[in-house]
Amino acid sequence: MLLEIFQPDTNPLGAQWLSALVAAIPVAAMLITLGALRWKAHLAGPFSWLLAVVVAITAFGMPVLTALATSAHGFVYGLFPIIWILLTAIWMYEVTVASGRFDDLRRTFFLISGDPRVLGLLIAFCFGGLLEALAGFGAPVAITAAMLIAIGFAPLRSALIALLANTVPVAFGAVGLPVLMAAKTGGFDDVLAISPITGRMTALMCLVVPFLLLAVMDGRRGLRECWPFGLVVGVTFGVVKWIVSATPLYNLTEVFAAVISVAVAIGFLKLWHPSGGAEAVGRIGARIDPVLEGERPAPAPITTEAELTGRRIGMALVPYLLVIAVFGIAALPPVKAALASTDVSFGWPGLGELLDAAGNPSSHQVYTFAWASTPGILLALVAIATGLIYRMSLAAIFQVLWINAKKLRFAMITIGSVVALAYVMGDSGQTLALGLFFAGAGALYPYLAPILGWIGTYVTGSDTSANILFSSLQSGVGAEIGPGSHLGTESMRALLVGSNAAGGVVGKMISPQSLTIAATAIGIAGSESVILRRIIGWSFVLLALLCLLSGLMSTPVLSWLLP
């Protein structure tokens, strides 16, 4: 079959604002159908994808077969590795439940503190940051949301907390891959030209996010009673990020930040104890949406009787100790290279002549079946090992897998269609059309730079992908506006590329992929619209803060923050 060469045009309608407006139709459709019309995600996703295909074909001139081929590629990528990682993360957790170790795990958490709000910060912010550093791909949201339910948080509240916490560590997640790709795509030979900027911007977010988490957990009382703990955790996490992100160990930024934060937090709890923890148990377990969440019994009182021995505590923590050990080993360069060597790549049918906007072969020409180098297989091994350690039969372990695979049928449709949408928008030029529109802001552009990262991560579900999409554009704009600016050309280029990576972290929480992962993890498939309406405001607030920070860093007011 003869393939038609296609190179995307980022301004097919002759006016950048008009091309961007048309390109925004699929993005707006997803927000409106989910947020305003309250559609189920497995309906909103395919509908928005269909609009993206129509726009690609009619407005951006993409051949029909190319649009369908890149959609199929995206859908398959949504199933593997993304759905596979989600399934294995939930499998690992459900094995703990099926084994009967669930209650021991819950009681073990409360040995650290009797206040669930303190535990919520440790689990969602610190442990979630560690999981993001080692795994990424939605695993932190899935695992921490389930763990929060284990200590008594209502399902929807758990989802909101897990999503909001999965912001600060995203730019350095998956062992630093997002910021590495930002530097590479932006044309910088040394990642240390970018990583300190992104690290410092997200470090300053650490002074805000823990307090937002406390507010989501328990409103004003949570803030009033636990603010010292939130301050200690946020400052520690931020200071470590600030320091490590500017060193050759930048890729371990979140590992250091998470581990040191937990150590400091536990030490602080020996000197300070929150008030109102017992009363907070009932409030954190209160249903946000009684109809959607259904009837839930009040959390059982937490006790720490003598029978919770050291051995039982160790057994309860087995899955998470295994996660840290397995992913830590897998992140070692020789092991990581060995796993990557097992990837199987082949040309995707129908995309052999697909080019990117620069005229180079599109990365989507090739599909890589990364069966061993993505977190899914590692989480599966942890799930099986956990079950065997808990003396479950293989049949029982895989029965848990089968039950949860059936529950994911709608999530498969949602995530598959959303990734297909991202592929169509990227390959047809729609995503870059949006970016070029914002790039026309001239001297005011540094105040808007994080928005591109936000849009890119919202559409693709990945800060890495957002950086690949927009870092070159950000660098080019920096080269244009830099000569007449306070920073100069090179510093302006670095600021804009770093701001793109930082902006992406606050788009992660409202990405349809993340919403579906959270809804699935809490066992309420179809709750994405409810979660979106309750989380999107925080995303806008954090984005506005980043935009202000990025803009002021381009002026004498805060330019001293640049390395």
C-alpha positions as CSV (number, residue, x, y, z in Angstrom):
1,M,0.0,0.0,0.0
2,L,1.3,3.4,-1.0
3,L,1.5,5.7,2.0
4,E,0.8,9.4,1.8
5,I,3.5,11.7,3.2
6,F,2.1,14.0,5.9
7,Q,3.9,16.8,7.6
8,P,1.7,18.8,10.1
9,D,0.9,22.4,9.4
10,T,0.6,24.4,12.7
11,N,-1.3,27.2,11.0
12,P,-3.5,25.7,8.3
13,L,-6.2,28.4,8.6
14,G,-3.8,31.4,7.9
15,A,-4.4,33.1,11.3
16,Q,-2.7,31.5,14.3
17,W,-5.5,32.5,16.7
18,L,-8.1,30.8,14.4
19,S,-6.0,27.7,14.0
20,A,-5.5,27.5,17.8
21,L,-9.2,28.1,18.4
22,V,-10.1,25.1,16.2
23,A,-7.3,23.0,17.7
24,A,-8.8,23.7,21.1
25,I,-12.1,22.1,20.3
26,P,-11.2,18.5,21.5
27,V,-9.6,19.9,24.7
28,A,-12.7,22.0,25.4
29,A,-14.9,19.1,24.6
30,M,-13.2,16.9,27.2
31,L,-13.5,19.6,29.9
32,I,-17.1,20.4,29.1
33,T,-18.4,16.8,28.7
34,L,-16.7,15.7,31.9
35,G,-17.0,18.8,34.0
36,A,-20.2,20.5,32.9
37,L,-22.3,17.8,31.3
38,R,-21.1,15.1,33.7
39,W,-20.7,12.5,31.1
40,K,-19.0,9.2,32.0
41,A,-15.3,9.3,31.1
42,H,-15.7,6.3,28.8
43,L,-18.2,8.3,26.8
44,A,-16.4,11.7,27.0
45,G,-13.1,10.2,25.9
46,P,-14.2,8.6,22.6
47,F,-16.4,11.7,21.8
48,S,-13.4,14.1,22.3
49,W,-11.2,11.7,20.2
50,L,-13.8,11.8,17.4
51,L,-13.7,15.6,17.4
52,A,-9.9,15.5,17.3
53,V,-10.0,13.2,14.2
54,V,-12.6,15.5,12.5
55,V,-10.5,18.6,13.2
56,A,-7.3,16.8,12.1
57,I,-8.8,15.8,8.8
58,T,-10.9,18.8,7.9
59,A,-8.9,21.7,9.3
60,F,-5.3,20.4,9.5
61,G,-5.4,18.3,6.3
62,M,-4.4,14.9,7.8
63,P,-5.2,12.0,5.6
64,V,-8.0,9.8,6.9
65,L,-5.9,6.6,7.0
66,T,-3.1,8.4,8.8
67,A,-5.5,9.8,11.4
68,L,-7.0,6.4,12.0
69,A,-3.5,4.7,12.1
70,T,-2.1,7.2,14.7
71,S,-5.3,6.8,16.7
72,A,-4.9,3.0,16.8
73,H,-1.3,3.5,17.8
74,G,-2.3,5.7,20.7
75,F,-5.1,3.4,21.8
76,V,-2.7,0.5,22.0
77,Y,-0.2,2.6,23.9
78,G,-3.0,3.4,26.3
79,L,-3.6,-0.3,27.0
80,F,0.1,-1.1,27.2
81,P,1.8,0.2,29.2
82,I,-0.6,2.6,30.9
83,I,-3.6,0.3,31.7
84,W,-1.2,-2.6,32.4
85,I,0.6,-0.5,35.0
86,L,-2.7,0.6,36.6
87,L,-4.0,-3.0,36.7
88,T,-0.8,-4.3,38.3
89,A,-0.7,-1.5,40.9
90,I,-4.3,-2.3,41.9
91,W,-3.5,-6.0,41.8
92,M,-0.7,-5.6,44.3
93,Y,-2.9,-3.7,46.7
94,E,-5.9,-6.1,46.4
95,V,-3.6,-9.1,47.1
96,T,-3.0,-7.4,50.5
97,V,-6.8,-7.2,51.0
98,A,-7.5,-10.7,49.9
99,S,-4.7,-12.1,52.1
100,G,-6.3,-10.7,55.3
101,R,-3.3,-8.4,56.0
102,F,-5.3,-5.2,55.3
103,D,-6.2,-4.5,58.9
104,D,-2.6,-5.0,60.1
105,L,-1.5,-2.5,57.4
106,R,-4.0,0.1,58.6
107,R,-3.0,-0.4,62.3
108,T,0.7,-0.2,61.4
109,F,0.2,3.2,59.8
110,F,-1.3,4.5,63.0
111,L,1.8,3.5,65.0
112,I,3.5,6.4,63.4
113,S,0.7,8.8,64.5
114,G,-2.8,8.6,65.7
115,D,-3.8,11.5,63.4
116,P,-5.0,10.4,60.0
117,R,-4.2,13.8,58.5
118,V,-0.5,13.4,59.4
119,L,-0.6,9.9,57.9
120,G,-2.3,11.3,54.8
121,L,0.5,13.7,54.2
122,L,3.2,11.0,54.7
123,I,1.4,8.6,52.4
124,A,0.2,10.9,49.6
125,F,3.0,13.6,49.6
126,C,6.1,11.7,50.7
127,F,5.5,8.1,49.8
128,G,3.7,9.1,46.7
129,G,6.7,11.2,45.7
130,L,8.9,8.2,46.1
131,L,6.6,6.1,43.9
132,E,6.6,8.9,41.3
133,A,10.4,9.0,41.3
134,L,10.7,5.2,40.9
135,A,7.7,4.3,38.8
136,G,5.5,7.1,37.5
137,F,2.8,6.2,34.8
138,G,0.0,6.7,37.3
139,A,1.1,4.1,39.8
140,P,1.5,6.7,42.6
141,V,-2.1,7.8,42.3
142,A,-3.4,4.3,42.2
143,I,-1.4,3.0,45.2
144,T,-1.7,6.0,47.5
145,A,-5.4,6.4,46.9
146,A,-5.9,2.8,47.9
147,M,-3.7,3.3,51.0
148,L,-5.6,6.4,52.1
149,I,-8.8,4.4,52.0
150,A,-7.1,1.8,54.2
151,I,-6.5,4.4,56.9
152,G,-10.1,5.6,56.8
153,F,-10.4,8.3,54.2
154,A,-13.6,8.3,52.1
155,P,-13.0,7.2,48.5
156,L,-13.5,10.5,46.7
157,R,-11.5,12.4,49.3
158,S,-8.7,9.8,48.8
159,A,-8.8,10.4,45.1
160,L,-8.6,14.2,45.4
161,I,-5.7,13.9,47.9
162,A,-3.7,11.5,45.7
163,L,-4.2,13.6,42.6
164,L,-3.3,16.9,44.4
165,A,-0.2,15.3,45.9
166,N,0.9,13.9,42.6
167,T,2.1,17.3,41.4
168,V,5.3,18.4,43.0
169,P,7.3,15.2,42.2
170,V,6.1,14.8,38.6
171,A,8.8,16.9,36.8
172,F,11.5,14.6,38.2
173,G,9.5,11.4,38.2
174,A,10.5,8.2,36.5
175,V,14.1,8.8,37.5
176,G,14.3,12.3,36.0
177,L,13.0,11.5,32.6
178,P,10.6,14.5,32.1
179,V,13.3,17.2,32.8
180,L,15.9,15.2,30.9
181,M,13.6,15.3,27.8
182,A,12.9,19.0,28.4
183,A,16.6,19.8,28.1
184,K,17.2,17.4,25.2
185,T,14.3,18.6,23.1
186,G,15.0,22.3,24.1
187,G,18.4,22.0,22.5
188,F,20.5,22.1,25.7
189,D,23.6,19.8,25.9
190,D,23.5,19.7,29.7
191,V,20.4,18.9,31.6
192,L,21.7,20.9,34.5
193,A,20.9,24.1,32.5
194,I,17.2,23.2,33.1
195,S,16.8,20.9,36.1
196,P,17.7,23.6,38.7
197,I,15.1,25.9,37.3
198,T,12.3,23.3,37.3
199,G,13.5,22.1,40.7
200,R,13.3,25.6,42.3
201,M,9.9,26.3,40.9
202,T,8.5,23.1,42.1
203,A,10.4,23.4,45.4
204,L,8.5,26.7,46.0
205,M,5.2,24.8,45.3
206,C,6.1,22.6,48.3
207,L,5.3,25.6,50.5
208,V,1.7,25.5,49.2
209,V,0.7,21.9,48.3
210,P,0.9,20.4,51.9
211,F,-1.5,23.1,53.1
212,L,-3.9,22.5,50.2
213,L,-3.8,18.8,51.1
214,L,-4.7,19.5,54.7
215,A,-7.6,21.7,53.6
216,V,-8.9,18.9,51.3
217,M,-8.5,16.4,54.1
218,D,-10.2,18.3,56.9
219,G,-10.9,21.9,55.9
220,R,-10.0,24.8,58.3
221,R,-9.6,22.5,61.3
222,G,-7.1,20.4,59.4
223,L,-5.1,23.5,58.7
224,R,-5.4,24.9,62.2
225,E,-4.4,21.7,63.9
226,C,-1.8,20.3,61.6
227,W,-0.1,23.3,60.0
228,P,3.2,22.8,61.8
229,F,3.5,19.3,60.4
230,G,2.6,20.5,56.9
231,L,5.2,23.3,57.2
232,V,8.0,20.9,58.3
233,V,7.2,18.4,55.5
234,G,6.8,21.0,52.8
235,V,10.0,22.9,53.8
236,T,12.1,19.8,54.0
237,F,10.8,18.4,50.7
238,G,11.4,21.8,49.0
239,V,14.9,22.4,50.4
240,V,16.0,18.9,49.3
241,K,14.6,19.4,45.8
242,W,16.2,22.8,45.6
243,I,19.6,21.4,46.4
244,V,19.6,18.0,44.6
245,S,18.0,19.2,41.4
246,A,21.1,21.4,40.8
247,T,23.6,18.4,41.1
248,P,24.5,15.5,38.8
249,L,22.1,13.4,41.0
250,Y,19.2,15.5,39.6
251,N,17.5,12.2,38.5
252,L,17.2,11.1,42.2
253,T,15.8,14.4,43.4
254,E,12.4,13.0,44.5
255,V,14.0,9.9,46.0
256,F,16.2,12.1,48.3
257,A,13.3,14.5,49.0
258,A,10.8,11.8,49.9
259,V,13.1,9.7,52.1
260,I,14.6,12.7,54.0
261,S,11.2,14.3,54.4
262,V,9.8,11.1,56.0
263,A,12.8,10.9,58.4
264,V,12.5,14.5,59.4
265,A,8.7,14.2,59.8
266,I,9.0,11.2,62.1
267,G,11.6,13.0,64.2
268,F,9.4,16.0,64.4
269,L,6.5,13.9,65.6
270,K,8.6,12.9,68.7
271,L,8.7,16.6,69.6
272,W,5.2,17.8,68.5
273,H,1.8,16.1,68.5
274,P,-1.3,17.3,66.6
275,S,-4.5,17.9,68.4
276,G,-7.9,16.7,67.3
277,G,-6.8,13.6,65.6
278,A,-9.5,11.3,67.1
279,E,-12.2,13.7,66.1
280,A,-10.8,14.0,62.6
281,V,-11.3,10.3,62.0
282,G,-15.1,10.7,61.5
283,R,-14.7,13.8,59.3
284,I,-12.1,12.3,56.9
285,G,-14.3,9.3,56.5
286,A,-17.4,11.3,55.7
287,R,-18.7,10.8,52.2
288,I,-18.3,13.8,49.8
289,D,-21.0,12.4,47.5
290,P,-23.2,10.0,49.4
291,V,-25.1,8.8,46.3
292,L,-21.9,8.0,44.3
293,E,-19.9,6.6,47.1
294,G,-22.8,4.5,48.6
295,E,-23.2,3.5,52.1
296,R,-19.9,3.2,54.0
297,P,-19.6,2.1,57.6
298,A,-17.7,4.3,59.9
299,P,-14.0,3.4,60.1
300,A,-13.3,0.9,62.9
301,P,-11.4,2.3,65.8
302,I,-7.6,1.9,65.5
303,T,-6.0,0.0,68.3
304,T,-2.4,-1.0,68.9
305,E,-2.7,-4.0,71.1
306,A,0.3,-6.2,71.9
307,E,-0.7,-8.7,69.2
308,L,0.5,-6.3,66.5
309,T,4.0,-7.7,66.8
310,G,7.1,-6.7,64.9
311,R,6.6,-9.7,62.6
312,R,3.1,-8.7,61.8
313,I,4.1,-5.2,61.1
314,G,6.9,-6.4,58.8
315,M,4.5,-8.6,57.0
316,A,1.9,-5.8,56.6
317,L,4.6,-3.6,55.0
318,V,5.9,-6.3,52.7
319,P,4.3,-5.0,49.4
320,Y,5.7,-1.5,49.9
321,L,9.1,-2.6,51.0
322,L,9.2,-4.8,47.9
323,V,8.1,-1.9,45.7
324,I,11.0,0.3,47.0
325,A,13.5,-2.6,46.7
326,V,12.4,-3.8,43.3
327,F,12.1,-0.3,41.7
328,G,15.3,0.9,43.4
329,I,17.2,-2.1,41.8
330,A,15.5,-1.5,38.4
331,A,16.6,2.2,38.5
332,L,20.3,1.2,38.6
333,P,21.8,2.1,35.3
334,P,23.1,-1.5,34.4
335,V,19.8,-3.0,35.4
336,K,17.8,-0.3,33.6
337,A,19.8,-0.8,30.4
338,A,19.3,-4.6,30.6
339,L,15.6,-4.2,31.0
340,A,15.4,-1.7,28.1
341,S,17.4,-4.1,25.9
342,T,14.4,-6.5,25.9
343,D,12.1,-3.9,24.3
344,V,10.6,-5.0,21.0
345,S,10.1,-2.3,18.3
346,F,8.4,-2.4,15.0
347,G,7.0,0.0,12.4
348,W,3.4,0.9,13.0
349,P,1.2,0.2,9.9
350,G,0.1,3.3,8.1
351,L,2.5,5.7,9.7
352,G,5.7,5.0,7.7
353,E,5.5,8.4,6.0
354,L,4.4,10.5,9.0
355,L,6.7,13.5,9.7
356,D,6.8,15.9,12.6
357,A,6.5,19.7,12.2
358,A,10.2,20.0,11.6
359,G,10.1,17.5,8.7
360,N,11.8,14.7,10.6
361,P,10.3,11.1,10.9
362,S,7.7,11.1,13.6
363,S,8.5,9.1,16.7
364,H,5.1,7.4,16.3
365,Q,6.2,5.7,13.1
366,V,7.5,3.0,15.5
367,Y,5.7,1.2,18.3
368,T,7.9,-0.1,21.2
369,F,6.6,-3.0,23.2
370,A,8.4,-2.2,26.4
371,W,7.3,-5.3,28.3
372,A,10.1,-5.3,30.9
373,S,11.3,-1.7,31.1
374,T,8.1,-0.1,32.3
375,P,6.7,-0.4,35.8
376,G,3.9,-2.9,35.0
377,I,6.0,-6.1,35.0
378,L,7.8,-5.0,38.2
379,L,4.5,-4.3,40.0
380,A,3.2,-7.7,38.7
381,L,6.3,-9.4,40.2
382,V,5.7,-7.6,43.5
383,A,2.0,-8.7,43.5
384,I,2.9,-12.3,42.9
385,A,5.7,-12.3,45.5
386,T,3.5,-10.6,48.0
387,G,0.8,-13.3,47.6
388,L,3.3,-16.1,47.9
389,I,4.8,-14.5,51.1
390,Y,1.3,-14.3,52.5
391,R,0.9,-18.0,51.7
392,M,-1.8,-17.5,49.0
393,S,-2.0,-20.0,46.2
394,L,-1.1,-19.0,42.6
395,A,-4.7,-19.6,41.7
396,A,-6.0,-17.2,44.4
397,I,-3.4,-14.6,43.4
398,F,-4.4,-14.7,39.7
399,Q,-8.1,-14.8,40.6
400,V,-7.5,-11.3,42.2
401,L,-6.0,-10.2,38.9
402,W,-8.9,-11.5,36.9
403,I,-11.5,-9.8,39.1
404,N,-9.8,-6.4,38.8
405,A,-9.1,-6.8,35.1
406,K,-12.9,-7.1,34.6
407,K,-13.4,-3.9,36.7
408,L,-11.1,-2.0,34.3
409,R,-13.1,-2.5,31.2
410,F,-14.4,1.1,31.1
411,A,-11.0,2.5,32.1
412,M,-9.5,0.7,29.1
413,I,-11.9,2.6,26.8
414,T,-11.3,5.9,28.5
415,I,-7.5,5.8,28.7
416,G,-7.2,4.2,25.2
417,S,-9.3,6.9,23.6
418,V,-7.6,9.7,25.5
419,V,-4.2,8.6,24.4
420,A,-5.5,8.2,20.9
421,L,-6.8,11.8,21.1
422,A,-3.3,12.9,22.2
423,Y,-1.6,11.2,19.3
424,V,-4.0,12.7,16.7
425,M,-3.7,16.2,18.1
426,G,0.1,15.9,18.3
427,D,0.6,14.3,14.9
428,S,-1.8,16.6,13.0
429,G,-0.3,19.8,14.4
430,Q,-3.2,20.8,16.7
431,T,-1.2,20.8,19.9
432,L,1.6,22.9,18.4
433,A,-1.0,25.3,17.0
434,L,-2.1,26.0,20.5
435,G,1.4,26.5,21.6
436,L,2.3,28.9,18.8
437,F,-0.7,31.0,19.7
438,F,0.5,31.5,23.3
439,A,4.0,32.1,22.0
440,G,2.9,35.2,20.2
441,A,2.6,37.1,23.5
442,G,6.0,38.7,23.1
443,A,7.6,40.2,26.3
444,L,4.7,39.0,28.4
445,Y,5.3,35.4,27.3
446,P,7.3,34.3,30.4
447,Y,4.0,34.8,32.4
448,L,2.3,32.3,30.0
449,A,5.1,29.7,29.5
450,P,3.8,27.3,32.2
451,I,0.4,27.1,30.4
452,L,1.9,25.2,27.5
453,G,3.2,22.5,29.9
454,W,-0.2,22.5,31.6
455,I,-2.0,22.0,28.3
456,G,0.5,19.4,27.1
457,T,0.2,17.3,30.2
458,Y,-3.6,17.6,30.3
459,V,-3.8,16.3,26.7
460,T,-1.2,13.6,26.9
461,G,-1.3,12.6,30.6
462,S,2.5,12.9,30.7
463,D,4.9,15.7,31.7
464,T,7.5,13.9,29.6
465,S,5.3,14.1,26.5
466,A,4.4,17.7,27.2
467,N,8.1,18.5,27.3
468,I,8.8,16.7,24.1
469,L,5.9,18.6,22.4
470,F,6.8,22.1,23.6
471,S,10.4,22.4,24.8
472,S,11.7,23.2,21.3
473,L,9.0,25.8,20.9
474,Q,9.8,27.3,24.3
475,S,13.5,27.4,23.5
476,G,12.7,29.2,20.2
477,V,10.6,31.8,21.8
478,G,13.3,32.4,24.4
479,A,15.8,33.0,21.6
480,E,13.5,35.6,20.1
481,I,12.6,37.6,23.2
482,G,15.8,37.0,25.1
483,P,18.1,39.6,23.5
484,G,16.1,42.5,24.7
485,S,15.2,41.1,28.0
486,H,16.7,41.4,31.5
487,L,17.9,37.8,31.4
488,G,19.6,37.6,28.0
489,T,19.1,34.9,25.4
490,E,20.5,31.7,27.1
491,S,18.9,32.4,30.5
492,M,15.6,33.2,28.9
493,R,15.6,30.0,26.9
494,A,16.4,28.0,30.0
495,L,13.7,29.7,32.0
496,L,11.0,29.0,29.5
497,V,12.0,25.4,29.0
498,G,12.2,24.9,32.8
499,S,8.8,26.6,33.2
500,N,7.2,24.2,30.7
501,A,8.3,21.2,32.8
502,A,7.0,22.9,35.9
503,G,3.7,23.8,34.4
504,G,3.1,20.3,33.3
505,V,3.0,19.0,36.9
506,V,-0.2,20.9,37.7
507,G,-1.8,19.6,34.5
508,K,-1.3,16.1,35.6
509,M,-4.1,16.1,38.3
510,I,-6.8,17.0,35.7
511,S,-5.6,14.8,32.9
512,P,-8.3,12.3,31.9
513,Q,-5.8,9.5,32.3
514,S,-5.1,10.5,35.9
515,L,-8.8,11.0,36.7
516,T,-9.6,7.5,35.4
517,I,-6.7,6.0,37.3
518,A,-8.0,7.7,40.5
519,A,-11.6,6.6,39.9
520,T,-10.6,3.1,39.3
521,A,-8.3,2.9,42.3
522,I,-11.1,4.0,44.7
523,G,-13.4,1.4,43.2
524,I,-15.9,4.0,41.7
525,A,-15.6,3.7,38.0
526,G,-17.4,6.6,36.3
527,S,-16.6,9.1,39.0
528,E,-14.2,11.1,36.9
529,S,-16.6,14.0,36.3
530,V,-17.1,14.4,40.0
531,I,-13.4,14.3,40.7
532,L,-12.6,16.8,37.9
533,R,-15.1,19.4,39.2
534,R,-13.6,19.2,42.7
535,I,-9.9,19.2,41.6
536,I,-9.8,21.6,38.7
537,G,-9.9,24.7,40.9
538,W,-6.7,23.7,42.7
539,S,-5.1,23.1,39.3
540,F,-5.9,26.6,38.2
541,V,-4.7,28.1,41.5
542,L,-1.3,26.3,41.2
543,L,-1.0,27.1,37.5
544,A,-1.6,30.8,38.3
545,L,1.1,30.7,41.0
546,L,3.6,29.1,38.5
547,C,2.8,31.7,35.8
548,L,3.4,34.5,38.2
549,L,6.6,32.9,39.4
550,S,7.9,32.3,35.9
551,G,7.1,35.9,34.8
552,L,8.8,37.5,37.8
553,M,11.8,35.2,37.3
554,S,12.3,36.9,33.9
555,T,12.5,40.3,35.7
556,P,14.9,41.8,38.3
557,V,12.3,41.0,41.0
558,L,13.0,37.2,41.1
559,S,15.7,36.7,38.5
560,W,18.1,35.9,41.4
561,L,16.3,32.6,41.7
562,L,17.9,31.4,38.5
563,P,21.1,29.3,38.8
